[in-house]
Structure formats: C-alpha cells, structure tokens
Amino acid sequence: MNPVLVSYENEKSHENSEFFFETARQNGWEMHQVGIGEKWEGFSSKVKQYRDVCATYDKDRILVLSDARDVFCVRGSQAFTAAFQYAGCPILVSAELFCQGRMDVEDDFVGVQSASLTPYFKHRGIVPGLRKFVNSGLIAGRAGALYAMWTWIIENNYKDDQLGVAMYMNAFPQRVALDTDAIILHTSSYGIEGGVYHIHKQKLDAPTFAELFGCGAFFLHIPGLRLKGQQFIYDCVKRHLQTHPSNELVALYGKPMPGWDEFKDLKPF
C-alpha cells in the first residue's frame, strides 16, 4: 500500500497550505486533510485530529503527518516506504537545531514547547548529531504506532504536540527514530538570525538543490515564519518550486526519479 500524507489545516483555503498540497500532488502523494472548519483551540486540536485519523487506517499503513503552512513536498512517494523501513522504527520524527530558541539545553530540560532528548539518546546509545531536538511538524509512522503515541500524549495531558512527542520519545525510546541527519524529513532552521546565529551549524541545515530536485529528503519544513529570516527562505523555496518541479533536473536525462539506497551504501540509521 502507498503511504498517505495527512495534514492538519482547518481553513478551507490558505495560500501556503494550497501550495503545499499542490507540491504533494505533483509528486504523486495520496493525501488526507483533517480539521477542515474546526475551531483552533491550540495544538491539542491537531493532536486529537491526528489521533482520530490514525484510528481509521490499518495499523500497519504508513502515514506522514505534516504541517501545511510552512512545508513543501519535494520528492515522490514511490521511494518513501523503503526510506521509512530503512529508519527501522514504527515512528520516525523530524529533528531540528533549536529547542525553544537554544541550541543547547540542560540534560533534564523540560520546557513548554520542547524538551531535552538526553534520556532518549542514552537509552539508544546515540551520540547526538547536528539536529538533536524533535520537531513535530513532520512525523512518519505506522498508523497503529502513531495512534498509541497520540493517545499517550492526550492521556498525559500534554497540550503542546512537540513537547508531547519529546516526552514520549524519552519514555519509549525504542519506538521512535529521530531523523537527526534530515535525510527523509528535513526541518530547516537555516534562516534564523540570517543564518549566522551559529553559522557553521546553520549552513549545514540549509535547503539544498538536491532536495529541491527530488534527490534528498521527501519533505522540507521551514518553521517559524513569524521570523523574517525563515519567511525569506520559505519565499525563496516557493519561488523556485513554482518555476522548477522536483523532477526537472532528472528529466533532462530522461531518467526516472531515484529509489532509496540504490547503491547500498547508506550507513545504518
């Protein structure tokens, strides 16, 4: 079965969301929009909608849960199942550089929107990489596993979805993989403070031509559009994709879009 892209958007028409859905259609994704017409009551609205929609799918169906207003789909769905299986967990979450505006936090830090993942990394024996914090704007997983996660978050009364996901990862680290290298789900904070808050970290988090031409991550998320640097990067990416579809470069050579790990040279996730 093909993976399904599920996105929360409560407005019938929103310019950014409509463009996101268009990029997904261009890349052949099956889509399911939730929350249409619902009154927004904070991130708990999204959590409940995602929990409920996960219950409607077969427990093994692969779903991608994505924000809509600051995301682009940049790669076709045909290679996603293999990419998800490569991650080796029933849930895969996007990672980011920042935790509530900081690149480093105390090991026991629990904020209002995120938390340290030190317990998660210690349990899994992982040395944290460049992106060491969760971003809940992009999550993939088996429907049954996602349903269990959202149920736990609701039962434990977490009102912020990102904080809830972070706490779930610390509680059940064996159930979740963090895409710290952004090879499947890329959340980019490159534009914050003009890319020079920490230039040598942010430059490695910038959107790439490889991604924009369908040979990198499947989704590109640019959160925090209230920040003028992030809005600028979002606008640049949007203008590019309005002119250049994701398959344009490969099409110059008459080749199909790439599969996943075709050369069998990817390192274990």
Buried (B, 14 or more C-beta within 10 A) or exposed (E): EEBBBBBBBBBEEBEBBBBBBBBBEBBBBEBBBBBEEBEEEEBBBBBBBBBEBBBEBEBEBBBBBBBBBBBBBBBBBBBBBEBBEBBEBBBBBBBBBBBBEEBEBEEEBEBEBBBBBBBBBEBBEBEBEBBBBBBBBBBBBBBBBBBBBBBBBBEEEBBBBBBBBBBBBBBBBEBBBBBBBBBBBBBBBBBBBEBEBBEEBBEBBBBBEEBBBBBBBBBBBBBBBEBEBBBBBBEEBBEBBEEEBBBEBBBEEEEEBBEBEEEEEEEEB
